[in-house]
Amino acid sequence: MAKNRSQYSLEILLGAKKASSFQSGINGAKNELEGMSSTAKKVAGLIATAFGAIKIKDFVKESVDTFSDYEQSLANTAAIANATQTEQEQLNEAAREAGKATTKTAQESADALGYMALAGWNVKESTSALQPVLKLSAASNMDLATCSDLVTDSMSALKLQVKDLPEYLDMVTKAQNSSNMNSQQMMEAYIKAGGAARTLGVSAKDTGVALGILANNGTKGAEGGTALNAMLTRIGSNKSALTMMKSLRISIFDSQGKFVGLEEALKHINAGVSKLSTEDQAKALKEIAGTNYYSKMAYLLDGVKEGANGAKSAWDDLDKKLKNSDGSLEDMYNKQTNTLSATREIMNSALDDLKISFADSFDGELADGIKKLTEFINETSENISDFADTHQVEIHNVFETFYEDIEKAADFVGDVGGFVVDNFDAIASGVEAIGIALITYKVVSGISSLVLAQDLLDG
């Protein structure tokens, strides 16, 4: 016998009540989808639409929120960089591309560009540096804001140019793999020691080797940088240090007054104090390096000495590694992100970009719609009391009809309320499956722009 509409409606809502189990009831409803009358299909479609509309509304809201946050970050960066319209488009393109290709989102990328702009980098420099900085952040598990700050500040301390960035980041990464400190500590050390190193003409690599030796002896990060800065300052200009070195016939400047280099200077100091007793060596190093740092200088002096049986020194070992650091960042980034967790982060960043693209496609219309809706709300707020007084009868009739419909629905469904509460997740899954073929058209065509805007505002 053919089934009537009531039977179909009840099967959709309460399939479990007539089957041996709830799941078999859902499966039965799925199998009989083709045999439903057009009215029954509409019921299924409307129910599925209710579930689907919630998800679509959430996606739309997330898209607008993501786009709004990104747009603000990009605007902040453009303002800091004093970017032209063309340059702002370049910033947008770079941030969006990074958001799709790395574990960092477009908004994080836009913020990173802002940190670079604060360091005085122009738009071309910042956009070319963006992905390497993002990769260092991911490879070293460093917060992006911290990473961007440290990269720009440490390069400024060393007086490096943006063109030096790839080589510099490879070296910083290699130092993490070759000494007892990570990339963050290395850059923190560079910030502290960079000024004195630059004054004496010590290269970033040699500075890095010295910092690595100090780190391997327990003095790392900003502490190591401060120690190296103090020692370089003393041997370069401190009167007591210069007097002591002169008395020991230690020369660290050539005939033209140019610094001989950090490794050579340490070797000269080693040679000068080598014939002294242990006590006199300590006194000499206190004069040369200062009371607080003479023990740190001892680490560096040991670092340039050859090992037993002609083995290369700690300095030569680390120097060779930093010299051969090409590709270190890319290699470490690939290893660090070749995991399920990192792949999901990249996917989520790409999804964020999709949301930005979606919201951007109707950004102007949405803004206009929200403005009009705001005007409407303001006008309505001013007149709502008068409206209610004037239309009391009509409002009462509307609610009377609504109450009657609820009573009819209650009689028809029975004790469905408690059942739905107990089995909500399973019902949602089943109903969505039944109506999946109908969801796209019904949701898209059924949501008006005004309701959509209101949902977005309600959050």
C-alpha positions as CSV (number, residue, x, y, z in Angstrom):
1,M,0.0,0.0,0.0
2,A,1.3,3.5,-0.8
3,K,2.5,5.5,2.1
4,N,1.0,8.9,2.9
5,R,2.8,12.1,3.7
6,S,2.4,11.7,7.4
7,Q,4.0,8.3,7.4
8,Y,7.0,9.6,5.4
9,S,7.3,12.6,7.7
10,L,7.3,10.4,10.7
11,E,9.8,8.1,9.2
12,I,12.2,10.9,8.6
13,L,11.9,12.2,12.1
14,L,11.4,9.0,14.0
15,G,12.8,6.3,11.8
16,A,14.2,4.5,14.9
17,K,10.8,4.1,16.5
18,K,9.6,1.7,13.8
19,A,12.8,-0.1,13.2
20,S,14.8,-2.6,15.4
21,S,17.4,0.1,15.9
22,F,17.8,3.7,15.3
23,Q,20.6,3.2,12.8
24,S,18.6,0.7,10.7
25,G,15.8,3.2,10.7
26,I,18.0,5.9,9.3
27,N,19.4,3.5,6.7
28,G,15.8,2.6,5.8
29,A,14.9,6.2,5.3
30,K,18.0,6.7,3.1
31,N,17.1,3.6,0.9
32,E,13.5,4.8,0.4
33,L,14.5,8.4,-0.6
34,E,13.8,7.6,-4.3
35,G,10.3,6.4,-3.5
36,M,9.2,9.5,-1.6
37,S,6.6,11.8,-2.8
38,S,7.6,15.3,-3.9
39,T,6.2,16.7,-0.6
40,A,8.2,14.2,1.4
41,K,11.3,15.1,-0.4
42,K,10.6,18.8,0.3
43,V,10.3,17.9,4.0
44,A,13.7,16.1,3.9
45,G,15.3,18.9,2.0
46,L,14.0,21.6,4.3
47,I,15.3,19.7,7.4
48,A,18.7,19.1,5.7
49,T,18.7,22.7,4.7
50,A,18.3,23.7,8.4
51,F,21.4,21.8,9.4
52,G,23.3,22.8,6.3
53,A,22.4,26.5,6.6
54,I,23.9,26.6,10.0
55,K,27.2,25.2,8.7
56,I,27.1,27.5,5.6
57,K,26.3,30.5,7.8
58,D,29.2,29.6,10.1
59,F,31.5,29.4,7.1
60,V,30.3,32.7,5.8
61,K,30.8,34.3,9.2
62,E,34.2,32.8,9.6
63,S,35.1,34.0,6.2
64,V,34.1,37.6,7.0
65,D,35.9,37.5,10.3
66,T,39.0,36.1,8.7
67,F,38.9,38.6,5.9
68,S,38.3,41.5,8.3
69,D,41.2,40.6,10.6
70,Y,43.5,40.1,7.6
71,E,42.4,43.3,5.9
72,Q,43.2,45.2,9.1
73,S,46.6,43.6,9.5
74,L,47.4,44.5,5.9
75,A,46.2,48.1,6.4
76,N,48.4,48.4,9.5
77,T,51.4,47.2,7.5
78,A,50.7,49.4,4.6
79,A,50.5,52.4,6.9
80,I,53.8,51.6,8.6
81,A,55.5,51.1,5.2
82,N,53.8,54.3,3.8
83,A,52.9,52.1,0.9
84,T,51.3,53.3,-2.3
85,Q,48.3,51.6,-3.8
86,T,50.5,49.5,-6.0
87,E,52.8,48.6,-3.1
88,Q,49.8,47.6,-1.0
89,E,48.7,45.2,-3.7
90,Q,52.2,43.8,-3.6
91,L,52.0,43.3,0.1
92,N,48.6,41.7,-0.3
93,E,49.9,39.3,-3.0
94,A,52.9,38.3,-0.9
95,A,50.9,37.7,2.3
96,R,48.3,35.7,0.5
97,E,50.8,33.6,-1.3
98,A,52.6,32.9,1.9
99,G,49.3,32.0,3.6
100,K,48.7,29.3,1.0
101,A,52.2,27.9,0.9
102,T,53.4,27.8,4.5
103,T,52.2,26.9,8.0
104,K,51.5,30.6,8.7
105,T,48.2,32.3,7.8
106,A,47.8,35.3,5.5
107,Q,47.1,37.5,8.5
108,E,50.3,36.3,10.3
109,S,52.2,37.0,7.1
110,A,50.8,40.5,6.9
111,D,51.8,41.1,10.5
112,A,55.3,39.8,9.7
113,L,55.6,42.3,6.8
114,G,54.7,45.0,9.4
115,Y,57.6,44.1,11.6
116,M,59.9,44.3,8.6
117,A,58.5,47.7,7.7
118,L,59.2,48.9,11.3
119,A,62.8,47.9,10.8
120,G,62.9,50.3,7.8
121,W,62.7,47.7,5.1
122,N,60.8,48.9,2.0
123,V,58.0,46.9,0.4
124,K,60.2,45.2,-2.2
125,E,62.7,44.1,0.5
126,S,60.0,42.9,2.9
127,T,58.0,40.9,0.3
128,S,61.2,39.2,-0.9
129,A,62.2,38.3,2.7
130,L,58.8,37.1,3.8
131,Q,58.8,33.4,3.0
132,P,62.4,32.8,4.3
133,V,61.4,34.4,7.6
134,L,58.2,32.4,7.8
135,K,60.2,29.2,7.2
136,L,62.7,30.1,9.9
137,S,59.8,30.6,12.3
138,A,58.3,27.2,11.4
139,A,61.6,25.4,11.3
140,S,62.7,26.7,14.7
141,N,59.2,26.5,16.3
142,M,59.5,30.3,17.0
143,D,56.6,32.7,17.3
144,L,56.4,34.6,14.1
145,A,56.3,38.0,15.7
146,T,59.4,37.2,17.7
147,C,61.1,35.7,14.7
148,S,60.5,38.7,12.5
149,D,61.7,41.1,15.2
150,L,64.9,39.1,15.9
151,V,65.7,38.7,12.2
152,T,65.4,42.4,11.5
153,D,67.1,43.6,14.7
154,S,70.0,41.2,14.5
155,M,70.7,42.0,10.8
156,S,70.6,45.7,11.7
157,A,73.1,45.1,14.5
158,L,75.4,43.3,12.1
159,K,74.7,45.9,9.4
160,L,73.6,43.3,7.0
161,Q,71.5,44.1,3.9
162,V,68.3,42.4,2.9
163,K,70.3,40.8,0.0
164,D,72.3,39.0,2.7
165,L,69.2,37.4,4.2
166,P,69.2,33.9,2.6
167,E,72.9,33.4,3.6
168,Y,72.3,34.8,7.1
169,L,69.2,32.6,7.8
170,D,71.1,29.5,6.5
171,M,73.9,30.3,8.9
172,V,71.6,30.9,11.8
173,T,69.9,27.6,11.1
174,K,73.2,25.8,10.8
175,A,74.3,27.2,14.1
176,Q,71.2,25.6,15.7
177,N,72.3,22.3,14.3
178,S,75.9,22.7,15.2
179,S,76.1,24.3,18.6
180,N,74.3,24.3,22.0
181,M,71.8,27.0,21.1
182,N,68.8,27.5,18.9
183,S,68.1,30.0,16.2
184,Q,66.3,32.4,18.6
185,Q,69.2,32.4,21.0
186,M,71.7,32.9,18.2
187,M,69.9,36.0,17.0
188,E,69.5,37.3,20.5
189,A,73.2,37.0,20.9
190,Y,73.9,38.7,17.6
191,I,71.8,41.7,18.7
192,K,73.9,42.1,21.8
193,A,77.3,41.5,20.2
194,G,76.7,42.9,16.7
195,G,77.6,46.5,17.4
196,A,81.1,45.8,18.8
197,A,81.7,43.1,16.2
198,R,80.8,45.5,13.4
199,T,83.1,48.2,14.9
200,L,86.1,45.9,14.7
201,G,85.1,44.5,11.3
202,V,84.4,41.0,12.6
203,S,82.2,39.1,10.1
204,A,78.8,37.6,11.0
205,K,80.3,34.2,10.5
206,D,83.2,34.7,12.8
207,T,80.9,36.3,15.4
208,G,78.7,33.3,15.1
209,V,81.6,30.9,15.6
210,A,82.6,32.8,18.8
211,L,79.0,32.8,20.0
212,G,78.7,29.0,19.3
213,I,81.9,28.3,21.3
214,L,80.5,30.3,24.2
215,A,77.1,28.5,23.9
216,N,78.9,25.1,24.0
217,N,80.4,26.2,27.3
218,G,77.0,27.2,28.8
219,T,76.9,30.9,27.9
220,K,74.3,31.3,25.3
221,G,71.6,33.7,23.9
222,A,71.7,37.3,25.1
223,E,74.1,36.4,27.9
224,G,76.6,35.1,25.4
225,G,76.1,38.2,23.2
226,T,76.7,40.5,26.1
227,A,79.8,38.6,27.1
228,L,81.3,38.8,23.6
229,N,80.3,42.4,23.2
230,A,82.2,43.3,26.5
231,M,85.3,41.4,25.4
232,L,85.4,42.9,21.9
233,T,84.9,46.4,23.4
234,R,87.8,45.9,25.8
235,I,90.4,44.5,23.4
236,G,89.5,47.2,20.9
237,S,89.5,50.3,23.0
238,N,89.9,49.7,26.8
239,K,93.0,51.4,28.1
240,S,93.8,48.7,30.8
241,A,93.3,45.9,28.2
242,L,95.5,47.6,25.6
243,T,98.2,48.3,28.2
244,M,98.3,44.7,29.3
245,M,98.4,43.4,25.7
246,K,101.2,45.8,24.9
247,S,103.2,44.6,27.9
248,L,102.8,41.0,26.7
249,R,103.7,42.0,23.1
250,I,100.2,41.0,21.9
251,S,99.3,42.9,18.7
252,I,95.8,42.5,17.4
253,F,96.0,45.4,14.8
254,D,98.2,45.3,11.7
255,S,100.5,48.1,10.6
256,Q,97.6,50.0,9.0
257,G,95.6,49.8,12.2
258,K,93.2,47.2,10.9
259,F,91.9,44.5,13.2
260,V,93.6,41.2,12.3
261,G,90.4,39.2,12.8
262,L,88.8,37.5,15.8
263,E,90.4,34.1,15.4
264,E,93.9,35.6,14.8
265,A,93.5,38.0,17.8
266,L,92.6,35.1,20.1
267,K,95.6,33.1,18.8
268,H,97.9,36.2,19.5
269,I,96.4,36.5,23.1
270,N,97.0,32.8,23.6
271,A,100.6,33.1,22.5
272,G,101.1,36.2,24.8
273,V,99.8,34.5,28.0
274,S,101.1,31.0,27.3
275,K,104.4,31.5,29.1
276,L,102.8,33.0,32.2
277,S,102.0,31.0,35.4
278,T,98.4,30.0,35.9
279,E,98.0,32.8,38.5
280,D,99.5,35.4,36.2
281,Q,97.4,34.2,33.3
282,A,94.3,34.9,35.3
283,K,95.5,38.3,36.3
284,A,96.3,39.2,32.6
285,L,93.0,37.9,31.3
286,K,91.2,40.0,34.0
287,E,92.9,43.1,32.6
288,I,92.2,42.1,29.0
289,A,88.6,40.8,29.2
290,G,87.4,42.4,32.4
291,T,86.7,40.8,35.8
292,N,83.3,39.6,34.8
293,Y,84.3,38.0,31.5
294,Y,87.9,36.7,31.8
295,S,86.5,33.1,32.3
296,K,84.5,33.5,29.1
297,M,87.6,34.6,27.2
298,A,89.3,31.5,28.4
299,Y,86.6,29.4,26.6
300,L,87.4,31.3,23.4
301,L,91.1,30.9,23.8
302,D,90.7,27.2,24.3
303,G,88.4,27.1,21.3
304,V,91.2,28.2,18.9
305,K,93.7,25.7,20.2
306,E,94.4,22.6,18.2
307,G,93.2,19.3,19.7
308,A,95.3,16.3,20.6
309,N,97.3,14.7,17.9
310,G,96.8,17.6,15.5
311,A,93.0,17.5,15.7
312,K,91.3,20.6,14.4
313,S,90.2,23.2,16.9
314,A,86.7,23.8,18.0
315,W,86.8,27.1,16.1
316,D,87.8,25.4,12.9
317,D,85.2,22.7,13.3
318,L,82.3,25.2,13.8
319,D,83.8,27.6,11.2
320,K,83.6,24.9,8.5
321,K,80.0,24.1,9.4
322,L,78.9,27.7,9.1
323,K,80.8,28.1,5.9
324,N,78.9,25.2,4.4
325,S,75.4,26.2,5.5
326,D,73.8,26.7,2.1
327,G,70.3,25.3,2.0
328,S,70.2,24.6,5.8
329,L,67.0,26.5,6.3
330,E,65.1,24.9,3.5
331,D,66.3,21.5,4.6
332,M,65.3,22.0,8.2
333,Y,61.9,23.5,7.2
334,N,61.1,20.5,5.0
335,K,62.0,18.1,7.8
336,Q,60.0,20.1,10.3
337,T,56.9,20.3,8.2
338,N,57.0,16.8,6.8
339,T,54.5,15.7,9.4
340,L,50.8,15.3,9.7
341,S,50.5,18.1,12.2
342,A,52.4,20.6,10.0
343,T,50.5,19.4,6.9
344,R,47.2,20.2,8.7
345,E,48.6,23.6,9.6
346,I,49.4,24.3,5.9
347,M,45.9,23.1,4.9
348,N,44.3,25.3,7.5
349,S,46.3,28.3,6.2
350,A,45.1,27.5,2.7
351,L,41.5,27.3,4.0
352,D,42.0,30.7,5.6
353,D,43.0,32.0,2.2
354,L,39.9,30.5,0.7
355,K,37.8,32.3,3.3
356,I,39.5,35.6,2.5
357,S,38.9,35.0,-1.2
358,F,35.2,34.3,-0.5
359,A,34.6,37.4,1.7
360,D,36.7,39.6,-0.6
361,S,34.5,38.7,-3.5
362,F,31.6,40.6,-2.0
363,D,33.4,42.9,0.4
364,G,32.0,46.1,-1.0
365,E,28.5,44.8,-1.2
366,L,28.7,43.4,2.3
367,A,29.9,46.7,3.7
368,D,27.1,48.6,1.9
369,G,24.6,46.0,3.1
370,I,25.8,46.3,6.7
371,K,25.6,50.1,6.5
372,K,22.0,50.0,5.2
373,L,21.1,47.4,7.8
374,T,22.5,49.6,10.5
375,E,20.5,52.6,9.2
376,F,17.4,50.4,9.2
377,I,18.0,49.2,12.8
378,N,18.5,52.8,13.9
379,E,15.3,53.9,12.3
380,T,13.4,50.9,13.6
381,S,14.7,51.5,17.1
382,E,13.3,55.0,17.1
383,N,9.9,53.9,16.0
384,I,9.5,50.5,17.5
385,S,7.3,51.6,20.4
386,D,4.9,53.4,18.2
387,F,4.8,50.5,15.8
388,A,3.9,48.0,18.6
389,D,1.2,50.3,19.9
390,T,-0.3,50.7,16.5
391,H,-0.2,47.0,15.5
392,Q,-1.2,45.3,18.7
393,V,-4.0,43.4,17.2
394,E,-2.0,42.1,14.2
395,I,0.9,41.0,16.5
396,H,-1.5,39.2,18.7
397,N,-3.1,37.3,15.7
398,V,0.3,36.3,14.4
399,F,1.3,34.7,17.7
400,E,-2.1,33.0,18.1
401,T,-1.6,31.4,14.7
402,F,2.0,30.4,15.7
403,Y,0.7,28.8,18.9
404,E,-1.9,26.8,17.0
405,D,0.7,25.5,14.6
406,I,2.9,24.4,17.5
407,E,0.0,22.5,19.1
408,K,-0.8,20.8,15.8
409,A,2.9,19.8,15.4
410,A,3.0,18.5,18.9
411,D,-0.1,16.3,18.3
412,F,1.4,15.0,15.1
413,V,4.9,14.2,16.3
414,G,4.1,13.1,19.8
415,D,6.8,12.9,22.4
416,V,9.5,13.7,19.8
417,G,11.1,16.4,21.9
418,G,12.7,14.0,24.4
419,F,13.7,11.6,21.6
420,V,15.4,14.3,19.6
421,V,17.4,15.5,22.6
422,D,18.5,11.9,23.4
423,N,19.5,11.1,19.8
424,F,20.3,14.6,18.3
425,D,23.7,13.7,16.9
426,A,22.5,10.6,15.1
427,I,19.4,12.4,13.8
428,A,21.5,15.2,12.5
429,S,23.8,12.8,10.7
430,G,20.9,10.9,9.1
431,V,18.9,13.8,8.1
432,E,21.9,15.6,6.5
433,A,22.5,12.4,4.5
434,I,18.9,12.3,3.3
435,G,18.9,15.9,2.2
436,I,22.4,16.2,0.9
437,A,21.4,16.3,-2.8
438,L,19.0,19.2,-2.1
439,I,21.1,21.3,0.2
440,T,23.1,23.5,-2.2
441,Y,20.3,24.9,-4.2
442,K,17.9,25.3,-1.3
443,V,20.4,27.0,1.1
444,V,21.8,29.4,-1.5
445,S,18.4,30.4,-2.9
446,G,16.7,30.4,0.5
447,I,18.8,32.9,2.4
448,S,18.2,36.5,1.7
449,S,21.0,39.1,1.9
450,L,19.3,40.9,4.8
451,V,19.1,37.7,6.9
452,L,22.7,36.8,6.0
453,A,23.9,40.2,7.1
454,Q,21.9,40.0,10.3
455,D,23.3,36.5,11.1
456,L,26.8,37.8,10.6
457,L,26.2,40.7,12.9
458,D,24.6,38.5,15.6
459,G,27.8,36.3,15.5
